Amino acid sequence: MSRLPDRVLVRVPNWIGDAVLSLGALRDVRRNFPSSRLEVLARPWVADLYGAVPEVDAVRLTAGFREDIAGLRGAFDVAVLLPNSFGAAFQVYAAGIPERWGYATDGRGPLLTRRPRVPRGLRGWSELYYYRAMLAGVGLDVSASPDLSLRAPDEWRARGSEILGDEGPWIGVNPGASFGSAKQWPPERYAEAVERVSREHGARVAIVGGPGDLRLGERIAATMRVPARILCGETTLPELIGVLSRLRLLLTNDSGPMHLAAAQGVPVVAIFGPTDWRETAPVGAASRLVREEVECAPCKLRECPIDHRCMTRIGVDRVAATVTELIEETR
């Protein structure tokens, strides 16, 4: 390009965890175009995240395939596509955005003006480097250490404190996972592990998650002999971020809340099974993984076709000890 664009659109990932892992790339786009108007196009369930990302000037919600094309027409000079789908490329092509940049995946190369191939060496690296490599491939300067940090606005943090109450400290439990049951450690083990930690450290327990996790949260709370605050399905995304910001630690499966907590510097103990820990682990010095070396992991399946050994072989003692160690290390 002969000059910097006036208006830049970034089509962001569709899921919370991926969106957090792409924040470094989003900040690199801003750094390359410091004076441009930078907007993101996001799914409604992830859009509020960008209220905690000051580099973004505005957020557009996806409204439907044809509606998005109409809304984008004539509005931008450059579109940077972080998702790999053909549909994302076709939308910005049909909207007539002059420059369209993204990986040449899903047969969409002819629709893009800059279309690097996915580097082979990225397998086994954190997903954050996947987005970073795409920006480098289209010719942008990229950071050596991508910044994935989140700082919840003061009103979100205040709302999180209001939801939890003044008493504490609070340990969070996130037992669900949108990917499927294969990612979930058994609920009765969550109950036993967090009860031990609660008693040892005098901590209150908050169970977080989406509406679909409510029964799981109720099952865990009913099994515990210490009280727990069940927040599954009770918080908006800004409220969830605010609640996570107030936690002493989060015990979790591989999930969106895991990444939201780690990005805020909250200590995280994450239990990994079928997903690839090298690609989607939480980023941050205060994060610890618990996983079992089994021959079939990472299989990346939603449901386990055998005995779920990657999760069932992880014992309560091991998880509780890891949580206690991290609390002590980060006190």
Order of alpha helices (4+ residues) and beta strands (2+ residues): beta-alpha-alpha-beta-alpha-beta-alpha-beta-alpha-beta-alpha-alpha-beta-alpha-beta-alpha-beta-alpha-beta-alpha-beta-alpha-beta-alpha-alpha
